Amino acid sequence: MGRVVLVTGISRDIGRRFARAAAGDPSIDRVIGVDVVPPRGDIGDVSFVRADIRNPVIAKVIAKEDVDTVVHMSVIATPGSAGGRGTMKELNVIGSMQLLAACQKSTTVDRLVVKSTTTVYGSSPRDPAMFTEDMGPKRLPSSGYAKDVYEIEGYVRGFARRRPDVDVTMIRAANVIGPHVSSPLSNYFRLPVIPRVLGFDPRLQFLHEDDLMRVLTHAATRAVPGTFNVAGDGLLTLAQAVRRLGTPTVAMPRFAVGRLGATMRQARLSDFSPEQLGFLTYGRGVDTTRMRTQLGFEPSYTTAEAFADFCRSVRADAHAPERVREGVVRA
């Protein structure tokens, strides 16, 4: 018998795509997708269950379906997609707490995979050249997505201590990019003119969307407990990235970029948060040694190759009719 995998956040296309990919893995018997609204698009052999992970009923779903593997993907990065910052906080933190409580009570769950992010390290002028998994942010996040992820990771570590019999794998993914990804950073690179912080050229790392699918499946089908930075090999600077993209840029003082970002956020042109402004000022680099030596995973795309694939899709979109652009999904 293969594994029975429960995937949260399946209404978001990145969750739906992972669930479909997992359902095709020969070592997985069944995949159950959970969310408050049905997913858009084909889910193949995935079974959908309408349930809110903020509600204790999620424990009944886990028990009824004899779930042994939980893949948590419903952490939301943008307030706009959640209906506001308050709802985003509730979905992210309260939902994760309820899911962990359900896993703790379960007698069948023996593996938990959490999709986290390198955003948890933050971005500041005091950062090391490369963050390892044992390092924390130099400046604790005070709001937004980064704070949510920081709190969620703390709850996950607490769960791992209380349930040492469960293999807990935390995937700290670099910024996910690719032809079908819509995120604050990919939307920034899709702007007709890209604003940059004057005097700064931050280092960037990317993870291709296909490699995200692969690493989550890898973690769900193998006993590899631990926390792992996952990113494509190499780095790009912002100057190199926009040059390869071929989009005009304008350099502005940081306060001006911040004001412009706030205006774009109000106009719903781009979710330009303070944490993204910090990233586009100071950048971030993470060490992926543990990904190769302990997790046993090697991305198919380097950082440069992942961004090149994204660039091709941006150029194609620029010449495509509006109706063709519906293939972009939220990460």
C-alpha positions in Angstrom: 0.0 0.0 0.0 1.2 3.5 -0.9 1.0 6.6 1.2 -2.2 8.6 1.8 -1.3 12.3 1.4 -3.4 15.2 2.5 -2.6 18.6 0.8 -3.8 21.9 2.2 -4.3 25.0 0.1 -5.5 23.1 -3.0 -7.7 26.0 -4.2 -4.5 27.9 -5.1 -3.1 26.7 -8.4 0.3 25.9 -7.0 -1.3 23.6 -4.4 -3.6 22.0 -7.1 -0.6 21.4 -9.4 1.4 19.7 -6.6 -1.6 17.5 -5.6 -1.9 16.4 -9.2 1.8 15.6 -9.5 1.7 13.7 -6.2 -1.3 11.6 -7.3 0.9 10.4 -10.3 3.7 9.2 -8.0 3.7 5.4 -7.8 4.6 5.4 -4.1 1.4 7.4 -3.3 -1.9 5.6 -3.1 -4.3 8.5 -2.6 -4.2 12.3 -2.5 -6.8 14.3 -0.6 -6.9 18.0 -1.3 -8.4 20.3 1.4 -9.6 23.9 1.2 -12.5 26.1 1.9 -13.4 26.6 -1.8 -13.0 24.1 -4.7 -9.9 24.3 -6.9 -10.2 25.8 -10.4 -9.1 23.5 -13.1 -8.6 19.8 -13.4 -7.4 17.9 -10.3 -7.2 14.5 -11.9 -7.3 11.6 -9.4 -7.1 14.0 -6.4 -10.1 13.7 -4.0 -11.3 17.2 -2.9 -12.7 17.7 0.6 -14.2 21.1 1.5 -12.8 21.9 4.9 -11.4 24.9 6.7 -8.1 24.1 8.5 -8.9 26.9 11.0 -11.7 24.6 12.2 -11.0 21.4 14.3 -13.0 19.5 11.8 -9.8 19.0 9.9 -8.9 16.3 12.5 -12.0 14.3 11.5 -10.9 14.5 7.8 -7.4 13.1 8.7 -8.9 10.3 10.8 -11.6 9.4 8.2 -9.2 9.2 5.3 -6.4 7.4 7.3 -4.0 10.1 6.3 -0.3 9.3 7.0 1.3 12.2 5.2 0.3 15.9 5.5 1.7 18.5 3.1 0.9 22.0 4.3 0.8 24.5 1.4 -1.9 27.0 2.5 0.3 29.8 3.8 -0.7 32.9 1.9 1.9 35.6 0.9 -0.4 38.5 -0.1 -3.2 40.2 1.9 -5.1 40.9 -1.3 -5.6 37.3 -2.2 -6.8 36.6 1.4 -9.3 39.5 1.7 -7.1 41.6 3.9 -4.2 41.4 6.4 -6.5 40.2 9.3 -7.9 37.3 7.3 -4.4 36.5 6.0 -3.0 36.3 9.5 -5.9 34.1 10.6 -5.6 31.8 7.7 -1.8 31.5 8.0 -1.2 31.3 11.8 -4.5 30.1 13.3 -5.0 27.6 10.4 -1.5 26.2 10.9 -2.0 25.8 14.6 -5.3 23.9 14.1 -3.7 21.7 11.5 -0.7 20.9 13.8 -3.2 20.2 16.7 -5.0 17.7 14.4 -1.7 16.0 13.4 -0.7 15.8 17.0 -3.9 13.9 17.9 -3.7 11.7 14.9 -2.7 8.0 15.3 -2.0 7.6 11.6 0.1 10.7 10.6 3.8 9.8 10.6 5.1 12.5 8.1 4.6 16.2 7.9 5.9 18.4 5.1 5.7 22.2 5.4 6.3 24.5 2.5 8.1 27.5 4.1 10.2 30.2 2.5 13.6 31.8 2.7 11.7 35.1 3.4 11.9 33.9 7.0 15.5 35.1 7.1 14.5 38.7 6.2 16.8 41.1 4.4 19.1 43.6 6.2 22.5 45.2 5.8 23.8 43.0 8.6 23.0 39.7 6.9 25.6 37.1 6.3 26.8 36.3 2.8 24.8 33.0 2.9 22.2 32.0 5.5 22.4 28.4 6.7 19.4 26.6 8.2 20.7 27.1 11.7 20.7 30.9 11.4 17.8 33.2 12.1 16.9 36.7 10.8 19.2 39.5 12.0 16.1 41.6 12.5 12.9 39.9 13.7 10.0 40.5 11.3 7.4 42.8 12.8 4.5 42.4 10.4 3.2 40.7 7.2 4.1 37.4 5.5 7.5 37.2 7.1 6.2 37.4 10.6 3.5 34.8 9.8 6.1 32.3 8.5 8.4 33.0 11.5 5.6 32.2 13.9 4.4 29.1 11.9 8.0 27.7 11.9 8.1 28.0 15.6 4.9 26.1 16.0 6.2 23.4 13.6 9.3 23.0 15.7 7.2 22.7 18.8 5.1 20.0 17.2 8.3 18.1 16.2 9.4 18.1 19.8 6.1 16.8 21.0 5.8 14.1 18.3 9.3 12.8 17.7 7.7 9.8 16.0 6.6 12.0 13.1 9.1 12.9 10.4 8.8 16.7 10.1 10.4 18.3 6.9 10.4 22.0 6.5 11.2 23.2 2.9 12.5 26.8 3.0 12.0 27.6 -0.7 13.7 30.5 -2.4 11.5 32.8 -4.5 9.6 30.5 -6.8 9.5 31.6 -10.4 8.4 30.2 -13.7 6.0 30.7 -16.6 2.9 30.0 -14.5 3.7 31.7 -11.3 2.2 34.9 -10.0 3.7 36.2 -6.8 4.8 39.7 -5.5 8.2 39.2 -7.0 7.2 37.8 -10.4 4.6 40.6 -10.7 7.3 43.1 -9.9 9.4 41.8 -12.9 6.3 42.0 -15.1 6.0 45.8 -14.6 6.5 47.8 -17.8 9.2 49.9 -16.0 11.0 48.3 -13.0 11.8 50.6 -10.1 15.1 50.0 -8.4 16.6 51.3 -5.1 19.3 53.8 -6.0 22.8 52.6 -5.0 21.9 49.0 -4.4 22.2 45.8 -6.5 20.8 43.0 -4.4 21.6 39.3 -4.9 18.7 37.1 -5.9 18.1 33.3 -5.8 15.2 31.5 -7.5 13.6 28.1 -7.4 11.8 27.0 -10.6 8.1 26.1 -10.1 8.8 22.5 -11.5 11.6 22.0 -8.9 9.2 23.1 -6.1 6.8 20.3 -7.2 9.7 17.8 -7.3 11.1 18.7 -3.9 7.7 18.5 -2.2 7.1 15.1 -3.7 10.6 14.1 -2.7 10.0 15.1 0.9 6.5 13.5 1.0 7.7 10.1 -0.2 10.9 9.8 1.9 11.7 10.0 5.6 14.0 13.1 5.6 13.2 15.1 8.7 14.8 18.5 9.1 14.8 22.0 7.8 16.2 22.6 4.3 17.0 25.7 2.2 16.0 24.9 -1.4 17.2 27.1 -4.3 18.6 26.8 -7.7 22.4 26.8 -7.9 24.1 30.2 -8.3 22.9 33.8 -7.8 21.8 36.7 -10.0 22.0 40.4 -9.1 19.0 42.5 -9.8 20.9 44.4 -12.5 21.7 41.2 -14.2 18.1 40.0 -14.0 16.5 43.1 -15.5 19.1 43.2 -18.2 18.2 39.7 -19.2 14.6 40.5 -19.0 15.1 43.6 -21.3 12.7 45.8 -19.3 13.6 49.5 -18.7 14.4 50.4 -15.1 14.4 53.6 -13.1 16.6 54.1 -10.1 15.0 56.0 -7.2 15.9 56.7 -3.5 14.6 54.0 -1.2 11.9 56.2 0.3 10.6 57.0 -3.2 10.4 53.3 -4.1 8.6 52.7 -0.9 6.0 55.4 -1.7 5.6 54.1 -5.2 5.1 50.6 -3.9 2.4 51.8 -1.5 0.6 53.5 -4.5 0.9 50.3 -6.6 -0.4 48.2 -3.7 -3.5 50.5 -3.3 -4.0 50.4 -7.1 -3.7 46.6 -7.0 -0.9 46.8 -9.6 1.6 44.9 -7.4 1.7 43.8 -3.8 4.8 45.8 -3.0 5.2 45.1 0.7 7.9 46.6 3.1 9.5 43.1 3.2 9.8 43.1 -0.6 11.3 46.5 -0.5 13.9 45.2 1.9 14.6 42.3 -0.3 15.0 44.5 -3.4 17.4 46.7 -1.4 19.7 44.1 0.3 18.8 40.8 -1.3 19.4 37.4 0.2 21.6 34.4 -0.2 21.1 30.9 1.3 23.4 27.9 1.6 22.0 24.8 0.0 24.6 22.2 1.2 22.1 20.4 3.4 19.6 20.2 0.6 22.2 18.1 -1.4 23.8 16.1 1.4 20.9 15.3 3.7 17.7 15.9 1.8 19.3 14.3 -1.3 17.7 16.7 -3.7 19.2 18.5 -6.7 17.1 21.2 -8.6 16.9 20.7 -12.3 17.2 24.5 -12.9 19.9 26.8 -11.7 18.9 30.3 -10.6 19.8 31.7 -14.0 18.0 29.0 -15.9 14.8 29.4 -13.8 14.8 33.1 -14.4 15.5 32.6 -18.2 12.4 30.4 -18.4 10.4 33.1 -16.7 11.8 35.7 -19.1 10.6 33.7 -22.1 7.1 33.6 -20.7 7.1 37.4 -20.1 8.2 38.1 -23.7 5.5 35.7 -25.0 2.8 37.3 -22.8 3.8 40.7 -24.1 2.7 39.6 -27.6 -0.3 37.4 -26.6 -4.0 38.5 -26.5 -5.4 39.1 -23.0 -7.5 35.9 -23.0 -4.3 33.8 -23.5 -2.8 35.1 -20.2 -5.2 33.2 -18.0 -2.6 30.4 -17.4 -0.8 32.4 -14.8 -1.2 30.9 -11.3 -0.7 32.1 -7.7 2.4 30.8 -5.8 
